[in-house]
Amino acid sequence: MTPNVDSAVIGKGIGLGLEVMPGCLTPTEAFAAFGAGARRLKLFPAGVLGIGYLKAVLDVVPRHFGVWAVGGVDAGNAGDWLAAGAQGIGVGGSIYRPGDTAQTVSAKAAAVLAAVEGRH
């Protein structure tokens, strides 16, 4: 994953055989990433923008491209993002904060997984 749409980084990653997933905010950035060769994107910060914004983006990007919701995704909304059409989710701050114990991180991760699997 990259934090932004940088065609040089996308091209280098693809040249190395990597699956690149640049971060984007707007459809314009999404199309720039696709034009540079990306096939998946992380919509960031998804939680600030909301599920309605994801749906609007998905209305304009070609269906064969994947859009992942990242930033603000947690156990309480992970299933909603996927149900709204996100190909996947990315979590970080919702499962780890400085000072968290391994048990705390494990419990938070298990809650996200349960939500994704529809057990939440």
N, C-alpha and C positions, 0 to 999 in steps of 0.2 A: 504494500500500500504506500502511496505517496500522499503528502498533504495537499497537493495542488495539481493542476493540469500544466505539465511542463513537457512539451513535445520531445525534447532531447532526452529527458529521463524515461519517458514512455518508450521511445525508440530504442534506447540502450537496453532497457529491461527486456523488451521483445527480442532484440538481437541476441540476448543471453539465454533465450528460451524461457523466460519468466512470464508468469501471468501477472500483468500489471493491473492495479486497481487505484487509479488516481482519485483524489478527493475533488469534489465539485459542489457548487452551490446552485448554479443556474443551468438551464438548458443550453445556453450558449457555450458554457464550459464543457458540458457533456458532449456536445457535438464536436468541439475542438479535441477532446480526448479520443473520441471515436475516430476522428480524422487522423489522429496520430497513431492509431492502431490498437487502442485499448478496447476491450470487449466487456469489461465490467467496471463499474464506478462505485465509489462510496459517496453517498449523499451526506454531506457534513456541513453543519451540525443538524442532523435530522430532528432531534428532539425540539430544537428551537423553532424549526420550520413547521413541523407537524405532519401528520399522516395525510391531510388534505393536500399539502404541497407535494408529497411523494406521488400521490395519485395524479396531480397535474403534470408533473414531470413525466410520469409513465405514459400519459396520454400523447406526448409528443416525441418520445424517443422510440426508435425501432424496437420491436418486441424481442429481437434476438440478442439485444444487449441487456446485461444484468445490472440492476441498481440495488445496492446494499444500503441499508440504513445504519448510520454510525454516528455516535454522539447523542447521548440522552436516551439510549435504549437500555431498558432494564427488565427485570422479571415482571414488572407490572404492565409492560407494553410490548414486549418482544413478539408475542403472538399476534398482536394487532398489526404490527409492521409487516409481518409475513402475510397475514390475511389481506392486507391492503395491496400486496403485489411486490413487496421487496423480495429480491432473490435470496437475500441473506441479511444477517445483522452483524454488526461489530460491537463488542462491548469492551470496556476498559475501566473507566472510572466507576461504573456501576458495580463492578465486582472487586475492585481493589482501590484502596485509599492508603496513603502512607500510614504505617502503624498497624494496619490490619494483620491479624494472625493468619497462619495458613488455614486454620479451621474456619475463620470468618470468610476468607476468600473462597474456600471450598463450598461453604454453605450458600454464598451468593451465586457462585457459578452453577450450583445444582438447581437453585431457584430459577435462573435464566433458562437452563436446559429443560426444566419441567414446563416452563411457560412455552417454550418452542415446541415441545412435544405435546402440548395441549393439556397438561396436567395441572396447570395453575388455576 
